[in-house]
Amino acid sequence: HVRGGGDRVVTFEEFRDLVAELVDEVPEEFMRGLQGVHVLPQAKLEEGWEDEDVYRMGEYLDPGPEHFLGGQPGLGRHIAIYYGSFKAIADADPDFDWEEEAWETLTHELRHHVESLAGEDLLVQEDMAFFDELERRGR
C-alpha cells in the first residue's frame, strides 16, 4: 500500500503510476467506450462546499446531454482523478491509504461510466442524496 501522511509524501509521479497500475487491473469490458483515465495535478474543491474543504477526488466527464453529468459534447468519455485533492486529504490524515482511496475513486467513476453507457444515473442520484444528507445535518 502507498500511504501518505506523516513524513511520507506521495509525489504526483508516484500517484500517476499507481493509478495506471490500478487501471491495468480493471477488466476490459468496464473500460469500453472510455477514452482515458487522467491524473491531474490540481486539487478540486466540491462546488458549494468550498468553505468546508470538501475535495472532489475524481469525476467522470461524459459528452452526453448537458443535464446529464455536466459533460460537453465532442470531448469523449474520460475520468479525471485529482492528485491535489488526494494530497490535501492525506496531509490531514496520517493513516490515509492512497492505494485504497485511488481504487475506490477509480471504481466509483467507472460505475458512472458504465451507468452512462446504459443510460442510467443511479450513482448520480446516490451522490446527490449524499450531499443532501450532509446539508440536512448542517455540514
Secondary structure as GFF3:
##gff-version 3
##sequence-region A 1 139
A	DSSP	alpha_helix	12	25	.	.	.	ID=ss1
A	DSSP	alpha_helix	28	31	.	.	.	ID=ss2
A	DSSP	beta_strand	36	40	.	.	.	ID=ss3
A	DSSP	three_ten_helix	50	52	.	.	.	ID=ss4
A	DSSP	beta_strand	58	61	.	.	.	ID=ss5
A	DSSP	beta_strand	78	82	.	.	.	ID=ss6
A	DSSP	alpha_helix	83	92	.	.	.	ID=ss7
A	DSSP	alpha_helix	98	117	.	.	.	ID=ss8
A	DSSP	alpha_helix	122	136	.	.	.	ID=ss9
###
